[in-house]
Amino acid sequence: MTVGLFLQFANYNLMQETILILDFGSQYTQLIARRIRELNVYCEIHPYNAVPEIPSPWLKGIILSGSPYSVNDENSPVPDIEKFRQKIPVLGICYGAQFIARSSGGKVMPSKIREYGRANLSFIDGTSDLMQGMSRGCQVWMSHGDTILDIPDHFRIIASTGDVEVAGYKVKDEPTYGIQFHPEVYHTTEGMVLLKNFVAGICGCSRSWTPESFIEVTVKELKAKLGNEKVVLGLSGGVDSSVAAVLLDRAIKENLHCIFVDNGLLRKHEFETVLDSYMHMGLNVKGVDSKTRFYKALEGISEPELKRKAIGRTFIEVFDEEAHQIKDVSWLAQGTIYPDVIESKSVKGPSSTIKSHHNVGGLPDFMKLKIVEPLNTLFKDEVRKIGRALGVDGSILNRHPFPGPGLGIRILGEVNEEKVKMLQEADHIFIEGLKKEKLYEKVWQAGAVLLPVQTVGVMGDERTYEYVVALRAVGSTDGMTADWSHLPYEFLAKTSNDIINKVKGINRVVYDISSKPPATIEWE
């Protein structure tokens, strides 16, 4: 198994109640995890064909996700769930429900009336443990091309819509359930009621997974894992690396050595301000100027994945060299979080790879340090909660996410120092403007993107042929989904005017109004 999402459970020794989510490739799988964690219950996502052995009694329940496949497809995912059934609670969602029904002798066929979008429950079995507290007529979100037409005799219908009779079922004499709709999405208005019924009522989870409990168990785990060995950590000024640093500092104190690398792809003045802020936090941090090295590594590279890997490779090379200047260092710590890992890994069936992440891909073969990633099971909003519990300064916790490859993936095409300086100036005008107009904290992430096209413009009496900058601002909670921010026209007009007038080489500004999905937050 690879470091990250597909590790065997790292927290066995912590004896932590866990819900296991088996991924069949649904676009909503990560949302299931988000909702379960909002109920203060720990959960992990694993591919359907790589189910870990989790010791009882800490495995409290299993959820089977949806899938882009039909259960009738020749190559559809086939999990081995018989070892769980009748022993612990199982909840199948959409594809998961259809798989359980079909494998038990039921009939699943292409829908005569496909349900994609909002529907309403016309029947609810109020005696069902899963449906307790849900209202007849409540809205649910459907997304399926197949329908469960017949269920085995030992199945009982617990929910229906006007078009789908078997919208939910319970297997008699065992804690196995299936629902055709998606309780994890916002449009299912009482979805959290159902999920709470499952994890708290049916699975019996104590709902004790809180920021404080995460800190307690993670610090214990880090102490046991790292012992007296030294750790080197790369600081970026962002939320993830900052929280990782404070968490590690609490666990290993003087054995943590922090390094902040100036890769030449940071925001304007960021290197100086970040270095100063960390020194004030009392962290042992060293600044390393490697701008020239990164620019050289990026020469002639335009393809996004190759740029990411070049930046990641150079980043690790610098760390490898710096780490060897620290006597007996054994570990490289990274601020990798769950979405980084999810978006970087794919197996047959689960969610397809969108991009490789600098923290989880492109590591050179010669790397001599072991990896420790204390946040790789957390979503971004969870990292902030952990940071607040640790007492990390709000000015750091409230900073927008910034990609590890920095402006290297916000300059489309080849990267050079001239383009970096141009984008730094445009980005600085945009971000400082958001702060001045008190819009910064209303936006989850914002930045400028330099496009690899030049357009005709007029400045004074002269024609220009210069670059285009796209402004990007989105609202989100964890980066898995995002909506473009509706910034005031007056603000956008002033920002555009300031950039064009003050940044030499740019004569046109556009605003990105794409949401995720279908677009991603970053352009590369």
C-alpha positions in Angstrom: 0.0 0.0 0.0 1.0 3.6 -0.6 1.5 6.2 2.1 -1.7 8.2 2.7 -5.3 7.2 2.0 -4.7 3.5 1.3 -2.5 2.8 4.3 -3.8 0.1 6.7 -5.3 2.0 9.6 -2.5 3.9 11.3 -4.5 4.4 14.5 -5.1 0.8 15.6 -3.1 1.4 18.7 -5.4 4.3 19.6 -8.5 2.1 19.9 -10.6 4.6 18.0 -14.2 4.0 16.9 -14.2 3.9 13.1 -16.7 3.8 10.3 -15.2 2.3 7.1 -16.4 3.7 3.8 -15.8 1.5 0.7 -15.3 3.6 -2.4 -16.8 2.5 -5.7 -15.9 5.7 -7.5 -18.9 7.9 -6.7 -18.4 11.7 -7.0 -20.0 11.9 -3.5 -17.8 9.5 -1.6 -15.8 12.2 0.0 -19.0 14.0 1.1 -20.0 10.9 3.0 -16.8 11.1 5.0 -17.4 14.8 5.6 -20.9 14.3 6.9 -19.9 11.4 9.2 -17.1 13.5 10.7 -19.5 16.4 11.2 -21.2 14.0 13.6 -18.0 13.6 15.6 -17.4 10.1 14.3 -14.1 9.1 12.8 -14.2 7.5 9.4 -11.8 6.5 6.6 -12.3 5.9 2.9 -10.7 2.8 1.3 -11.1 1.3 -2.1 -13.7 -1.5 -2.4 -10.9 -4.0 -3.5 -8.5 -3.1 -0.7 -10.5 -3.6 2.5 -8.2 -3.4 5.5 -8.4 -5.8 8.4 -9.7 -3.7 11.3 -9.7 -5.3 14.7 -13.0 -5.6 16.6 -14.5 -3.8 18.4 -13.2 -0.6 16.9 -14.8 -1.1 13.5 -18.4 0.1 14.2 -19.9 0.0 10.7 -19.4 -0.1 7.0 -20.9 2.2 4.3 -20.8 1.2 0.6 -20.7 4.3 -1.7 -22.3 5.0 -5.0 -20.6 4.3 -8.3 -20.6 5.4 -12.0 -21.0 1.7 -12.8 -24.2 -0.4 -13.1 -24.3 -3.5 -11.0 -25.2 -5.3 -14.3 -22.0 -4.2 -16.0 -19.6 -7.0 -16.8 -16.7 -5.3 -15.0 -18.6 -3.6 -12.2 -17.0 -3.5 -8.8 -17.6 -6.6 -6.7 -16.7 -6.2 -3.0 -16.3 -9.0 -0.5 -18.8 -7.9 2.2 -20.0 -11.3 3.4 -17.4 -11.3 6.2 -19.1 -8.2 7.5 -22.7 -8.9 7.1 -24.7 -10.0 10.1 -21.6 -9.1 12.3 -21.6 -5.3 12.0 -24.0 -2.7 10.5 -23.8 -2.1 6.8 -25.4 0.8 4.8 -25.4 0.7 1.0 -25.9 4.0 -0.7 -27.2 3.9 -4.4 -24.8 1.4 -6.1 -24.0 -0.1 -2.7 -27.8 -0.7 -2.1 -28.2 -2.1 -5.5 -25.2 -4.5 -5.1 -26.5 -5.8 -1.7 -30.0 -6.4 -3.2 -28.7 -8.1 -6.4 -26.1 -10.2 -4.7 -28.9 -11.4 -2.2 -31.2 -12.5 -5.0 -33.0 -9.3 -5.9 -33.5 -7.8 -9.3 -31.9 -4.6 -10.5 -32.7 -3.2 -14.0 -32.2 0.0 -15.9 -34.8 2.5 -14.8 -37.8 3.2 -17.0 -37.9 6.7 -15.4 -34.4 7.7 -14.4 -34.2 9.8 -11.3 -31.5 12.5 -11.4 -32.0 15.3 -8.9 -34.6 16.1 -6.3 -37.4 13.7 -5.3 -39.6 13.3 -2.2 -40.2 10.4 0.0 -43.9 9.4 -0.3 -43.5 6.6 2.2 -41.4 6.3 5.3 -41.4 3.3 7.7 -41.5 5.1 11.0 -40.6 1.9 12.9 -37.2 1.6 11.1 -34.2 2.5 13.1 -32.6 4.1 10.0 -35.6 6.3 9.2 -36.4 7.6 12.8 -37.2 11.3 12.8 -37.5 11.7 9.1 -40.6 13.4 7.6 -42.9 12.0 5.0 -42.5 14.2 1.9 -39.0 15.3 2.8 -36.7 16.0 -0.2 -33.9 13.6 -1.2 -31.3 13.6 -4.0 -31.4 10.8 -6.5 -28.6 10.1 -9.0 -29.1 6.6 -10.6 -29.8 4.9 -13.9 -30.8 1.6 -12.4 -33.7 0.7 -10.1 -34.2 -2.1 -7.6 -37.3 -3.8 -9.0 -37.6 -6.8 -6.8 -36.1 -7.5 -3.3 -35.6 -10.9 -1.7 -38.3 -12.1 0.8 -36.1 -11.3 3.8 -35.8 -7.7 2.8 -38.3 -5.0 3.9 -39.1 -1.7 2.2 -38.6 1.2 4.6 -38.8 4.2 2.1 -40.3 5.0 -1.3 -40.8 7.9 -3.7 -43.5 8.4 -6.2 -41.4 6.7 -8.9 -39.2 4.4 -7.0 -40.8 1.8 -4.7 -37.6 0.5 -3.2 -36.0 3.8 -2.2 -34.8 2.2 1.1 -34.8 -1.3 2.6 -33.8 -3.2 5.7 -32.6 -6.9 5.7 -34.5 -8.8 8.2 -32.6 -10.2 11.2 -29.4 -8.4 10.4 -28.2 -4.7 10.6 -27.9 -4.3 6.9 -29.6 -1.4 5.1 -29.8 0.1 1.6 -31.0 3.5 0.3 -31.3 4.5 -3.3 -30.9 8.3 -2.6 -27.8 10.2 -1.4 -28.1 11.4 2.3 -24.7 13.1 2.2 -25.6 15.8 -0.3 -27.0 19.2 0.7 -30.2 18.7 -1.3 -31.3 15.7 0.9 -32.8 17.9 3.5 -32.9 15.3 6.3 -29.8 13.4 5.3 -27.9 14.1 8.5 -30.8 12.7 10.5 -30.5 9.4 8.6 -26.7 9.3 8.9 -26.9 10.1 12.6 -29.4 7.3 13.0 -26.9 4.9 11.3 -23.7 5.9 13.1 -25.0 6.8 16.5 -28.1 4.6 16.8 -27.4 1.5 14.7 -23.6 1.4 15.0 -23.5 2.7 18.5 -20.7 5.2 18.0 -20.1 7.5 21.0 -19.5 10.5 18.8 -16.4 11.5 20.8 -14.1 12.3 17.9 -13.4 16.0 18.6 -10.4 18.3 17.9 -9.3 17.8 21.4 -9.5 14.0 21.1 -7.7 14.1 17.7 -4.8 16.1 19.3 -4.5 13.8 22.2 -4.4 10.6 20.2 -2.2 12.1 17.4 0.3 13.4 19.9 0.5 10.0 21.5 0.9 8.3 18.1 3.6 10.8 17.0 5.6 10.2 20.2 5.4 6.5 19.8 6.2 6.6 16.0 9.0 9.1 16.1 10.5 8.4 19.5 13.7 10.5 19.9 14.4 10.7 16.2 14.6 14.1 14.6 12.1 15.5 12.1 12.5 18.2 9.4 9.4 20.0 8.3 8.8 22.4 5.5 6.9 25.5 6.4 5.0 27.5 3.8 3.0 30.0 5.9 -0.2 28.2 5.1 -2.7 26.6 7.5 -1.7 23.0 6.9 2.1 23.2 7.5 1.6 25.6 10.4 -0.8 23.3 12.2 1.4 20.3 11.5 4.3 22.1 12.9 2.6 23.0 16.2 1.2 19.5 16.5 4.7 18.0 16.0 6.2 20.6 18.3 3.8 19.5 21.0 4.9 15.8 20.5 8.6 16.0 20.0 9.7 19.5 21.0 13.4 20.2 20.2 13.6 17.3 17.8 11.5 19.3 15.3 13.6 21.3 12.8 11.6 23.6 10.5 12.8 24.8 7.1 11.1 27.5 4.9 12.2 27.3 1.3 11.9 30.3 -1.0 11.1 28.5 -4.2 10.7 31.8 -6.1 7.0 30.9 -6.6 5.6 32.5 -3.5 3.4 35.6 -3.2 4.9 39.0 -3.1 7.0 39.5 0.2 5.8 36.2 1.5 9.2 34.7 2.2 10.2 37.6 4.6 6.8 37.8 6.4 6.4 34.1 6.8 9.9 33.7 8.2 9.3 36.4 10.7 5.9 35.1 11.8 7.3 31.6 12.6 10.2 33.0 14.5 7.7 34.8 16.7 5.8 31.6 17.2 9.0 30.1 18.8 9.5 27.5 16.2 13.0 26.5 15.2 13.0 27.6 11.6 15.7 28.2 8.9 15.1 30.1 5.7 16.6 28.9 2.5 16.8 30.9 -0.7 16.4 28.5 -3.6 14.7 30.6 -6.2 17.4 30.2 -8.9 17.3 26.4 -8.5 13.6 26.1 -9.0 13.5 28.4 -12.0 16.2 26.3 -13.6 14.3 23.1 -12.8 11.2 24.5 -14.6 13.0 25.7 -17.8 11.3 24.4 -20.9 8.5 22.7 -19.0 4.9 23.6 -19.9 2.8 20.5 -19.1 1.1 20.9 -15.7 1.9 17.4 -14.3 5.6 17.8 -15.3 5.8 21.2 -13.6 4.3 19.7 -10.4 6.7 16.9 -10.4 9.7 19.2 -11.2 8.7 21.5 -8.3 8.1 18.5 -6.0 11.4 16.9 -6.9 13.4 20.1 -6.4 11.6 20.7 -3.1 12.6 17.3 -1.9 16.2 17.6 -3.2 16.5 20.9 -1.2 15.1 19.2 1.9 17.3 16.2 1.5 20.4 18.5 1.4 19.2 20.7 4.3 18.2 17.7 6.4 21.7 16.3 6.0 23.0 19.4 7.6 21.0 18.5 10.7 22.7 15.6 12.5 20.8 12.3 12.6 17.5 13.6 11.0 15.3 10.7 10.1 11.9 12.0 9.1 10.4 14.5 6.6 7.1 15.9 7.9 4.5 17.3 5.4 1.2 19.1 5.8 -0.6 16.7 3.4 -4.4 16.7 4.1 -7.1 14.3 3.0 -8.3 16.0 -0.3 -4.6 16.1 -1.4 -4.5 12.3 -1.0 -7.9 11.6 -2.4 -7.3 13.6 -5.6 -3.9 12.0 -6.2 -4.8 8.3 -6.0 -7.0 6.0 -8.0 -7.5 2.3 -8.3 -10.0 0.4 -10.5 -13.4 1.7 -9.4 -12.7 4.6 -7.0 -12.6 8.2 -7.9 -10.3 8.9 -10.9 -7.1 10.9 -10.5 -7.6 14.6 -11.0 -4.0 15.7 -10.4 -0.9 14.6 -8.6 -0.2 16.6 -5.4 3.2 17.9 -4.5 3.1 16.1 -1.2 2.0 12.7 -2.5 3.6 12.4 -5.9 6.9 12.9 -7.7 9.2 11.9 -4.8 12.7 11.0 -6.1 13.9 7.4 -5.7 17.0 8.7 -3.8 15.0 10.3 -1.0 16.5 9.1 2.2 14.0 10.4 4.7 10.9 8.6 6.0 7.6 10.5 5.7 5.3 11.6 8.5 1.9 13.3 7.7 0.0 14.0 10.9 -2.9 15.7 9.0 -3.4 13.3 6.1 -6.8 12.1 7.5 -8.3 15.7 7.8 -10.2 18.0 5.6 -9.2 21.7 5.5 -12.0 22.9 7.8 -11.0 20.2 10.3 -7.4 21.3 10.2 -8.5 24.8 11.1 -10.5 23.4 14.1 -7.4 21.5 15.2 -5.4 24.7 14.9 -7.8 26.7 17.0 -7.7 24.0 19.7 -3.9 24.1 19.6 -3.9 27.9 19.9 -2.5 28.7 16.5 -2.8 32.4 15.7 -5.9 33.4 13.8 -3.9 35.3 11.2 -2.4 32.0 10.0 -5.5 29.9 10.4 -7.7 32.3 8.4 -5.3 32.5 5.5 -6.5 31.2 2.2 -5.2 27.9 1.0 -2.2 28.3 -1.3 -1.0 25.4 -3.6 2.3 23.8 -2.7 3.7 24.4 -6.2 2.7 28.0 -5.7 2.6 30.3 -8.6 4.2 27.6 -10.7 0.7 26.2 -11.4 -0.9 29.6 -11.7 1.4 30.5 -14.6 0.0 28.5 -17.5 2.8 27.3 -19.7 6.5 27.7 -19.1 7.5 29.5 -15.9 10.3 32.1 -15.7 11.3 34.8 -13.3 9.8 37.6 -15.4 6.4 35.9 -15.4 6.5 35.2 -11.7 7.2 38.9 -10.9 4.4 40.0 -13.2 1.9 37.6 -11.5 3.1 38.4 -8.0 2.2 42.1 -8.6 -1.2 41.3 -10.1 -1.9 38.8 -7.3 -0.8 41.3 -4.6 -3.2 43.9 -5.9 -6.1 41.4 -5.9 -5.5 39.9 -2.5 -4.8 43.3 -0.8 -7.9 44.7 -2.4 -10.0 41.8 -0.9 -8.6 42.6 2.5 -9.1 46.3 2.2 -12.7 45.8 1.2 -13.3 43.2 3.9 -14.0 40.5 1.3 -11.0 38.3 2.1 -12.7 36.3 4.9 -15.9 35.9 2.8 -13.8 34.0 0.2 -12.4 30.6 0.8 -9.6 30.9 -1.8 -8.5 33.6 -4.2 -5.6 34.2 -6.6 -4.6 35.4 -10.0 -3.7 33.2 -13.0 -1.4 34.3 -15.8 -2.6 32.9 -19.1 -0.3 31.8 -21.9 -2.0 34.2 -24.4 -1.5 37.8 -25.4 -4.1 40.1 -26.6 -4.3 43.5 -28.4 -4.9 46.5 -26.3 -4.6 50.3 -26.4 -2.7 52.4 -23.8 -2.5 56.1 -24.6 -2.0 56.3 -28.3 -0.1 53.0 -28.6 -1.3 49.5 -29.4 -0.1 46.8 -26.9 0.2 43.1 -27.2 0.4 41.8 -23.7 -0.7 39.1 -21.3 -4.1 38.2 -19.8 -4.7 37.6 -16.1 -7.6 35.6 -14.8 -8.9 36.3 -11.3 -10.2 33.4 -9.3 -12.2 33.5 -6.1 -14.3 30.6 -4.7 -16.3 29.7 -1.6 -16.0 26.3 -0.1 -15.6 24.4 3.2 -13.0 21.7 2.3 -12.0 22.2 -1.3 -13.8 19.1 -2.5 -16.5 21.3 -4.0 -16.5 25.0 -4.6 -18.7 27.8 -6.0 -17.3 30.9 -7.7 -17.6 34.0 -5.5 -20.0 36.8 -6.5 -17.6 39.7 -5.9 -19.0 43.2 -6.3 -18.7 44.6 -9.8 -17.2 47.8 -8.5 -14.5 45.9 -6.7 -13.7 43.8 -9.9 -13.7 47.0 -12.0 -11.2 48.7 -9.7 -9.0 45.6 -9.4 -8.9 45.3 -13.1 -8.0 48.9 -13.6 -5.3 48.8 -11.0 -3.7 45.7 -12.4 -3.7 47.0 -16.0 -2.3 50.4 -15.0 0.3 49.2 -12.5 1.6 45.9 -13.8 3.7 46.2 -16.9 3.0 43.3 -19.4 -0.7 42.8 -18.6 -3.4 44.6 -20.6 -6.5 42.4 -20.0 -8.2 41.0 -16.8 -10.9 38.4 -16.8 -12.9 36.8 -13.9 -13.4 33.0 -13.7 -17.0 32.1 -13.0 -16.6 28.3 -13.0 -17.5 26.1 -10.1 -16.0 22.8 -8.9 -17.1 20.4 -10.3 -16.9 20.5 -13.3 -13.8 22.8 -13.1 -11.1 22.5 -10.4 -10.1 25.4 -8.2 -6.7 25.7 -9.7 -6.3 26.0 -13.4 -3.5 23.4 -13.5 
